[in-house]
Amino acid sequence: MIVYVVFRRDYQHKKGELMGMLIERRRDLRGKTRLESGLKWAKFAFGHLVEDKKDIFVIPKELEVEEDAKSLLYKGVFTKEEFLEVMEVVNRKVKIKKKREKNFLA
């Protein structure tokens, strides 16, 4: 599963401001790179929130999620607050899985 973390350029502070997250569930990107596909989708989904759509940029990441956590990610487009909540749940599940593996090996 590919996750695009969407940012808006903040020229005043010289950094990116988190806008949200997009989740790509299809396997075929129709001949485009991850960056091209994510950027086009991000401009469509978050373009109304910025003055200039050129200020939007994405960072594609590969995310491995268990089947029970996929239901959390079904929505596809998340706001900044929703993104932080979902990532907290995913990180908690990863920590639990690692702890179980550690206890199993011990």
N, C-alpha and C positions, 0 to 999 in steps of 0.2 A: 504494500500500500504506500502510495506517495503522498506526503503531506507538504503542502506549500504554506510556509509561514509568511504572511503578508505584512510589509512595512511601508511607511510613508517617510520620505526623506524630510528631515528637519534641518534645514540649512542654518538656522540660528544656533542650534546646539551641536551641529555637525555629527548627527547620529540618526538612526532610524527609529521611528515611533511605531510600536506594534499596533496593527489595525485588526488582525484576525488570522484565521487559518482556513485553508481549503483542503479538502480531502479528495484525492483522485482515486476512484475505485476501478476505473476501466484499465485494462492492460494495454490496449492499443492507443497510442497517442497520436495516431493518424499522421505519421510522418514528421511530427515536430519533436523537438527536444523537450525535456522536462521543463526547462526554463521558459521556452517559448509558450508552451501550453499553459503553464501556471501563470505567466504574466498576462496573457490574453484573458484568462478567466478572472484573475484578480482585478484587472481594469474594469471588467464587466460587473463584477460583484461589489467592488468598493470604490468605483470611479466617482460615484455621486458624493462621496465624503471628502473629496479633495478638489482644489481649484484646478490643478493641472494633473492629468492622468500620468504624465511623465514622471511624477514624483513617487509613483508606486513601484516597489520592487519586491521580488519574492526570493525565498530561500527554499529550494526543494530538499526534502529529507525523506529517506526510506524508513518506514516505521513497521516493525513487526508487532502485531497485536494478536492476542489469543481470541478465540471465537466468541467468548462471553463479553469481551470488551468491544467487539466490533459493533454491537448494538448502540453503544455510546457515540460512535463515529458515523452513524448512518446519515445524519443530517447533511453533511457535506460542506456547508459554509458556517463558520463560527465567528462571532464577534470576539473582541479582545477578552472580555470577561468570561465568556463561554470557553474560549481556548484555554485560559489559565485553569479553569475548573477541570476540564477534560484531561489536561496534561497532568494535573495533580493525581487524578484517579489512575491514569495509565502508569505513572511513576510508582504509585503505591502498589499496583499489581505486579510490576517488575520486581520491586523489593521483596514482596511476599514470595514470588517464584524463586528468586535467588536464595532466600532464606530456607525454603523447602529443599532446594537442591543441596545446599550446604549441610543441612541436617541429615539428608538422605545419604550423603557421601561419608559423613562422620561415623 
